[in-house]
């Protein structure tokens, strides 16, 4: 059941935020990625773009929907697609039984694939795909993503993917989002919680209060940031890092995490004149990076 341009435009204006509309309009590259905060509207926008793509996709290739598990694909993607409160009568064009290996959208066969380990790339090996929807891309093995890119061989093939932000060193960020050469074939749409204009003010404020530090930056602001303070999830660089160390009134200890094949790391702790605990200095030795192990005596001397 093809969807008219007029109807699509009306639906978008009534239901979507300006940023969602912008992303669905310009999702025209080989790889289209929606990243950002929780509840920011990125998934619904990506699903609309996927729905419109399937409606017009060439029959020269196969269509796949991939997630960590089939249940995850159903919960995060297919269930919203089948919800008439979200997609109105278009939801009737999506047919899926939870756990099944295939679905149908506008009558087109869709392979539903769970990819929870490095062997998962075998599930798409040999396919010629024209379209793929990837739920939470950072949770999937990098080998699966690499294989999927080689499977997009049909004319006009596109990938539509979502992710929450993670560490900047993660493969998706490092090898794709931040790589200028690869980025030419991508469109990346970034969302913050405040971009979802359909959320109530009370819900937004309550959600913001749920997170702090690292998780606030990732899940509210949609930032890719390293897991500094993953042990202490309240860590906030603006509060817990100083440029000038105050006078230390009492040195407490040199805490040492000793390693042989792994690095040795030491942190010097003291109490400042203001009564706060300070990690005043640290030392780290990684024998693998240095390509030389040092003896316990050398370690002791350097400490």
C-alpha positions in Angstrom: 0.0 0.0 0.0 2.2 2.9 -1.2 2.1 6.0 0.9 1.5 9.4 -0.7 3.9 12.3 -0.2 1.0 14.5 1.0 -0.1 12.0 3.6 3.5 11.5 4.8 4.0 15.2 5.2 0.8 15.6 7.2 1.7 12.7 9.4 5.1 14.1 10.1 3.9 17.6 10.9 1.3 16.3 13.3 3.4 13.7 15.2 7.1 14.5 14.9 9.4 17.2 16.3 11.4 19.4 13.9 14.6 17.4 14.5 12.7 14.1 13.8 11.3 15.5 10.6 14.8 16.7 9.5 16.3 13.3 10.1 13.6 11.4 8.2 13.9 13.8 5.3 17.6 13.5 4.9 18.1 9.8 5.7 19.4 9.2 2.1 22.9 7.9 2.6 24.2 4.4 2.5 24.4 4.4 6.3 21.9 6.5 8.3 22.4 6.5 12.1 20.2 8.0 14.8 22.2 8.5 18.1 21.5 10.2 21.3 19.6 10.4 24.6 17.0 8.1 25.9 13.4 9.1 25.1 14.6 11.7 22.6 12.5 10.4 19.7 15.4 9.0 17.7 13.9 5.5 17.5 10.5 6.6 16.2 12.1 8.8 13.6 14.3 5.9 12.4 11.3 3.6 12.2 9.4 6.1 10.1 12.4 6.4 7.7 12.6 2.6 7.6 8.9 2.2 7.0 9.0 4.7 4.1 12.1 3.0 2.6 10.5 -0.5 2.7 7.5 0.9 1.0 9.6 2.0 -2.0 12.5 -0.4 -1.8 13.7 -2.3 -4.9 12.8 -5.9 -5.1 16.4 -6.7 -6.2 17.6 -7.4 -2.7 16.5 -8.8 0.7 15.4 -6.8 3.7 16.6 -7.5 7.2 16.0 -6.2 10.8 18.8 -7.0 13.2 19.2 -6.6 17.0 21.0 -8.2 19.9 18.1 -10.8 20.0 14.9 -11.3 18.0 13.0 -10.3 21.2 14.9 -7.0 21.3 14.0 -6.3 17.6 10.4 -7.0 18.4 10.4 -4.9 21.6 12.3 -1.9 20.3 11.2 -1.8 16.6 8.5 -4.1 15.4 6.1 -3.6 18.4 6.2 0.2 18.0 5.7 -0.2 14.2 2.6 -2.3 14.9 1.2 0.2 17.4 -1.7 2.2 15.7 -1.4 4.9 18.4 2.0 5.7 16.9 1.7 4.9 13.2 -2.1 4.9 12.8 -3.4 2.7 9.9 0.2 2.1 8.6 0.6 -0.2 11.7 -1.8 -2.7 9.9 0.9 -3.1 7.2 3.3 -4.6 9.7 2.8 -8.3 10.5 5.0 -10.2 12.9 4.6 -13.0 15.5 7.1 -12.6 18.4 10.1 -15.0 18.0 9.5 -15.7 14.3 12.4 -15.5 11.9 10.5 -13.3 9.4 8.1 -10.4 9.4 6.1 -8.7 6.6 5.9 -4.9 6.0 3.8 -3.7 3.1 3.8 -7.4 2.1 7.6 -7.5 1.8 9.4 -10.3 3.5 11.7 -9.1 6.3 14.3 -11.4 7.9 14.5 -10.8 11.7 17.9 -11.7 13.0 19.4 -11.8 16.5 23.1 -11.1 16.7 24.5 -11.7 20.2 28.0 -13.0 19.5 30.8 -12.9 17.0 29.5 -15.9 15.1 26.3 -14.0 14.2 27.8 -12.7 11.0 27.3 -16.1 9.5 23.5 -15.5 9.6 23.7 -12.9 6.9 26.7 -14.3 4.9 25.7 -14.8 1.3 22.8 -12.4 1.3 22.3 -9.6 -1.2 20.5 -6.9 0.8 18.7 -3.7 -0.3 17.8 -2.5 3.2 18.7 -3.2 6.8 17.4 -1.8 10.1 19.8 -2.2 13.0 18.5 -1.8 16.6 21.1 -0.5 19.1 24.1 -1.0 16.9 26.8 -0.6 19.6 25.4 -3.8 21.3 26.2 -5.9 18.2 29.5 -7.5 17.3 31.7 -5.4 15.1 32.1 -8.4 12.8 28.3 -8.5 12.1 28.4 -4.8 11.2 31.3 -5.3 8.8 29.6 -8.3 7.2 26.3 -6.4 6.8 28.1 -3.6 5.0 29.4 -6.1 2.4 25.9 -7.5 2.0 24.4 -4.2 0.9 25.0 -5.0 -2.7 21.6 -4.2 -4.3 21.2 -0.8 -6.1 20.1 1.9 -3.7 20.9 -0.2 -0.6 20.7 1.6 2.8 21.3 0.8 6.4 19.1 2.5 9.1 20.6 2.2 12.6 20.0 3.4 16.1 22.3 3.6 19.2 22.7 5.2 22.5 26.1 6.9 23.1 28.9 4.9 24.6 32.6 5.3 25.0 34.3 7.3 22.3 36.8 4.5 21.7 34.0 2.1 20.7 34.3 0.8 17.2 31.1 2.5 15.9 32.3 5.9 17.0 36.0 5.5 16.2 35.9 3.7 12.9 32.7 5.2 11.4 31.4 8.4 13.0 34.8 9.9 13.5 36.4 8.7 10.3 36.2 11.4 7.6 36.4 8.9 4.7 33.6 6.7 6.0 31.6 9.6 7.2 31.1 10.7 3.6 28.8 7.7 3.1 26.9 8.4 6.3 24.3 10.6 7.8 24.4 10.9 11.6 21.5 12.5 13.5 22.1 13.4 17.1 19.4 13.8 19.7 19.1 15.2 23.2 16.3 14.6 25.6 15.0 18.1 25.2 14.6 17.6 21.4 11.5 15.5 22.1 8.9 18.3 22.2 6.1 15.8 22.9 7.3 14.9 26.4 5.7 16.6 29.3 7.9 18.9 31.4 7.3 16.7 34.5 8.6 13.6 32.6 11.7 15.5 31.3 12.6 16.8 34.8 12.0 13.4 36.4 14.2 11.7 33.8 16.9 14.2 34.3 16.9 13.6 38.0 17.4 9.9 37.5 21.0 10.3 36.1 24.1 12.2 37.1 27.7 12.4 35.9 28.6 10.0 33.1 25.1 8.7 32.7 23.6 12.2 32.6 26.0 13.1 29.8 25.1 9.9 27.8 21.4 9.4 28.4 20.3 13.1 28.7 22.7 15.1 26.6 23.4 12.3 24.2 27.2 12.6 24.5 29.8 10.0 23.7 32.0 10.0 26.8 34.5 7.7 28.4 33.5 5.7 31.4 35.5 7.9 33.8 34.0 7.2 37.2 32.1 4.0 36.0 32.6 2.8 39.6 31.3 6.1 40.9 28.5 7.0 38.6 28.1 10.4 40.2 31.4 11.5 38.9 31.2 14.9 37.3 34.4 16.5 35.8 33.2 20.0 36.5 32.8 19.2 40.2 35.5 16.6 40.8 38.5 17.8 38.9 40.6 20.9 39.9 43.2 22.8 38.0 45.3 23.7 41.1 45.9 21.3 43.9 45.3 22.9 47.3 47.8 22.5 50.2 47.7 18.9 51.4 47.5 18.7 55.2 47.8 14.9 55.5 49.1 12.3 53.1 47.1 9.1 53.4 48.5 6.4 51.1 49.8 5.3 47.8 47.1 2.9 46.4 48.6 0.4 44.1 46.9 -1.9 41.6 49.8 -4.3 40.8 49.9 -6.0 37.5 52.3 -8.3 35.6 50.8 -9.0 32.2 48.3 -6.1 32.9 49.5 -2.5 33.8 50.5 -1.4 37.2 48.7 1.7 38.4 49.3 3.8 41.5 47.4 6.8 42.9 48.6 9.1 45.7 45.9 10.2 48.1 45.8 13.1 50.5 43.5 15.3 52.4 43.4 19.0 51.4 43.2 22.0 53.7 39.5 22.2 52.7 38.9 18.7 54.1 38.4 17.1 50.7 40.1 13.9 49.6 42.4 14.4 46.6 44.0 12.0 44.1 47.1 14.2 43.9 49.2 12.2 41.5 49.3 8.9 39.7 51.8 6.6 37.9 51.2 3.9 35.4 53.4 1.3 33.7 52.1 -0.9 30.8 54.7 -3.5 29.9 52.8 -4.4 26.7 52.9 -0.8 25.4 56.5 -0.4 26.5 57.3 -3.8 25.0 59.4 -4.5 28.1 58.5 -5.9 31.5 60.2 -4.3 34.6 61.2 -6.2 37.7 59.5 -5.7 41.1 62.5 -3.8 42.3 62.3 -1.4 39.3 58.5 -1.0 40.0 59.2 -0.2 43.7 61.9 2.3 42.8 59.7 4.1 40.3 56.8 4.2 42.7 
